[in-house]
């Protein structure tokens, strides 16, 4: 007797097709940018080809030898690293308080934190500009890192609170009965239990700080100018330098790809816990 296929199995042929189409939609722009980075500007604007006709590395050489380009990557890495460390350090005790204690207005404070993440950066631009001009934080790595705390700390608190709420309170009580001080308990027992959450929070803080343009561009000029601001200034008298811009875009993707590789398991766990 022939097997009768389940209706869901007969209709499931479109799922692999949808996955292939989605991968093409996601990968083609990246491939095209990589392809353009190895072409001359003349070839980029004159022909449409899947492979470079005149393969060149001159655009990458320009980025690695021109201080105005490679210093942008260095500046970005400095303030992004500062922001990630500060954001996670501040969010850990805040998330623990929201997870373990109840106080008057706790839900309102938590919602207020999230509204900071939802607010466009342009709203904070003028206050930051005037404040930094007054206290001397303009064009500094620390200034940009502190400005990005406005939207990264709420995100980190929200993510970490979800992970911490999944840890039973009995672990805290048992540690206190055993004579652990709070700092010792938090560092040696509690923090290893939520290391996946710390990894996820650090990843998102890194990514949002890395791609943010408006605050980073406005609050810097020379000494701390990030790569995202440098990439917007590729127009010259001869036109747009498409090759250098494509090469810079490829190199901009690399740090994020490296971070994703190291925290990929933590991100999957974050999806499973419903906080990502």
C-alpha positions in Angstrom: 0.0 0.0 0.0 1.5 3.3 -1.0 2.3 5.8 1.8 0.0 8.8 2.0 2.0 12.0 2.4 0.9 14.3 5.2 -0.6 17.6 3.9 2.1 19.5 5.8 4.8 17.5 4.1 3.3 18.1 0.6 3.2 21.8 1.3 6.6 22.1 2.8 8.5 22.3 -0.5 8.5 26.1 -0.4 10.5 26.3 2.9 13.9 25.4 1.4 13.1 27.7 -1.5 12.3 30.6 0.9 15.5 29.9 2.8 17.6 30.0 -0.4 15.9 33.3 -1.5 16.5 34.8 1.9 20.2 33.9 1.9 20.6 35.3 -1.6 18.8 38.5 -0.4 21.2 38.8 2.6 24.4 37.7 0.9 24.3 39.4 -2.5 24.7 43.0 -1.2 27.8 41.8 0.8 29.2 40.0 -2.1 28.7 43.0 -4.4 30.5 45.3 -1.9 33.4 42.8 -1.7 33.4 42.6 -5.5 33.5 46.4 -5.9 36.4 46.7 -3.4 38.6 44.9 -5.8 37.7 46.9 -8.9 38.9 50.2 -10.2 36.6 53.2 -10.0 36.5 53.3 -13.8 35.3 49.7 -14.0 32.7 50.2 -11.2 31.0 53.1 -12.9 31.3 51.8 -16.5 30.5 48.0 -16.4 28.3 45.6 -14.5 30.3 42.4 -13.8 30.2 39.6 -11.3 34.0 39.4 -11.0 36.6 42.2 -11.3 38.1 42.5 -14.8 41.1 44.4 -13.4 41.7 43.0 -9.9 43.3 45.6 -7.7 44.2 46.0 -4.0 44.8 49.7 -4.2 41.7 50.6 -2.2 42.8 48.4 0.8 46.3 49.9 0.5 44.8 53.4 0.7 42.9 52.5 3.9 45.9 50.8 5.6 48.4 53.6 4.7 46.2 56.7 5.0 46.0 57.9 8.6 42.6 59.5 8.0 41.2 56.0 7.2 42.9 53.6 9.6 42.7 56.0 12.5 38.9 55.9 12.1 38.9 52.2 12.8 41.2 52.6 15.8 39.0 55.4 17.2 35.8 53.3 16.7 37.3 50.3 18.4 38.4 52.4 21.4 35.1 54.1 22.1 33.1 51.0 21.3 35.2 48.9 23.7 34.9 51.6 26.4 31.1 51.8 25.9 30.6 48.0 26.0 32.6 47.6 29.2 30.9 50.5 31.0 27.4 49.5 29.7 27.7 45.9 31.0 29.3 47.0 34.3 26.5 49.5 35.0 23.7 47.2 33.7 24.7 44.2 35.9 23.8 45.7 39.3 20.8 47.5 37.9 19.4 44.4 36.3 20.0 42.4 39.5 18.0 45.1 41.5 15.1 44.8 39.0 15.3 41.0 39.1 15.5 40.5 42.8 13.9 43.4 44.6 10.5 45.2 44.5 10.4 48.9 45.2 8.0 51.8 44.7 7.9 52.7 41.0 10.1 49.8 39.9 8.0 49.1 36.8 7.9 52.8 35.9 11.7 53.1 36.2 12.2 50.0 34.1 9.8 51.4 31.4 11.6 54.7 31.5 14.9 53.0 30.8 13.4 51.3 27.8 12.0 54.6 26.5 15.6 55.9 26.4 16.4 53.1 24.0 13.3 54.0 21.8 14.2 57.7 21.6 16.0 58.8 18.5 19.7 59.9 19.1 18.9 63.2 17.5 16.9 64.1 20.6 20.0 64.0 22.8 22.3 65.6 20.3 22.0 69.2 21.3 22.2 68.6 25.1 25.3 66.4 24.6 26.9 69.0 22.3 26.4 71.8 24.7 27.5 69.8 27.8 30.6 68.4 26.1 31.6 71.8 24.8 31.4 73.2 28.4 33.3 70.4 30.2 35.8 69.6 27.5 34.6 66.2 26.3 34.2 67.2 22.7 36.3 65.1 20.3 37.2 62.4 22.9 36.7 58.7 22.9 35.3 58.8 26.4 32.7 61.4 25.3 31.3 59.2 22.6 31.4 56.1 24.8 29.4 58.0 27.5 26.9 59.3 25.0 26.2 55.8 23.7 25.3 54.7 27.2 22.0 56.5 26.8 20.7 53.7 24.5 23.0 50.8 25.4 22.5 50.7 29.2 18.7 50.2 28.9 19.2 47.5 26.3 21.7 45.7 28.5 19.5 46.0 31.6 16.5 44.6 29.7 18.5 41.6 28.4 20.3 40.8 31.7 17.2 41.1 33.8 15.6 38.3 31.7 18.6 36.0 32.3 18.7 36.9 36.0 15.1 36.2 36.5 15.7 32.7 35.2 18.1 32.0 38.1 16.2 30.7 41.2 16.3 32.9 44.2 17.2 30.0 46.4 20.8 30.2 45.0 21.1 33.7 46.5 19.7 32.6 49.9 21.9 29.5 50.1 25.0 31.6 49.4 24.1 34.1 52.1 23.5 31.2 54.6 27.0 29.8 53.7 28.5 33.1 54.6 29.2 34.6 51.2 29.4 38.4 51.0 27.4 39.9 48.1 30.4 40.8 46.0 31.9 37.3 46.4 28.6 35.6 45.7 27.9 37.8 42.6 31.3 37.3 41.0 32.0 33.7 41.9 28.5 32.1 41.8 25.9 34.3 40.1 27.9 35.8 37.3 29.0 32.4 35.9 25.3 31.4 35.8 24.4 34.3 33.6 27.5 34.4 31.4 25.3 33.8 28.3 23.3 36.9 29.1 26.5 38.9 29.7 27.8 37.7 26.3 24.5 38.6 24.5 24.3 42.1 26.2 28.0 42.8 25.3 27.3 41.8 21.7 24.4 44.1 21.3 26.1 47.0 23.0 29.1 46.5 20.7 27.0 46.4 17.6 24.7 49.4 18.3 27.7 51.5 19.3 29.7 50.4 16.3 27.0 51.4 13.7 25.8 54.5 15.4 26.6 57.6 13.2 24.8 60.7 14.3 26.2 61.2 17.8 29.6 59.8 16.9 29.9 62.2 13.9 28.6 65.3 15.7 30.6 64.9 18.9 34.0 64.3 17.2 36.0 66.2 14.7 39.6 65.0 14.4 41.1 63.1 17.4 38.2 60.6 17.9 36.5 60.7 14.5 35.1 57.2 13.8 35.2 55.2 10.6 31.4 55.7 10.0 32.0 59.4 9.9 35.1 59.0 7.6 33.1 56.9 5.2 30.6 59.8 4.6 33.5 62.0 3.4 34.6 60.1 0.3 33.4 62.7 -2.1 36.1 64.7 -3.9 36.4 67.1 -6.9 36.7 64.0 -9.1 33.5 62.4 -7.7 32.8 59.6 -5.3 35.6 57.2 -4.5 33.5 54.0 -4.8 36.3 51.5 -4.5 37.7 52.9 -1.2 34.2 53.2 0.2 33.5 49.6 -0.7 36.8 48.4 0.8 36.0 50.4 4.0 32.6 48.8 4.1 34.1 45.4 3.9 36.5 46.1 6.7 33.7 47.6 8.8 31.8 44.3 8.7 34.8 42.3 9.9 34.8 43.3 13.6 31.0 42.6 13.9 31.5 39.2 12.2 34.3 38.3 14.6 32.1 39.2 17.6 29.2 37.2 16.2 31.4 34.2 15.8 32.5 34.2 19.5 29.0 34.9 21.0 26.9 32.8 18.5 26.0 30.2 21.1 25.0 32.9 23.6 22.8 34.6 21.1 21.1 31.3 20.4 20.4 30.9 24.1 19.1 34.4 24.3 16.6 33.6 21.6 15.6 30.5 23.5 15.0 32.6 26.7 12.9 35.1 24.8 15.0 38.2 25.6 16.6 38.5 22.2 
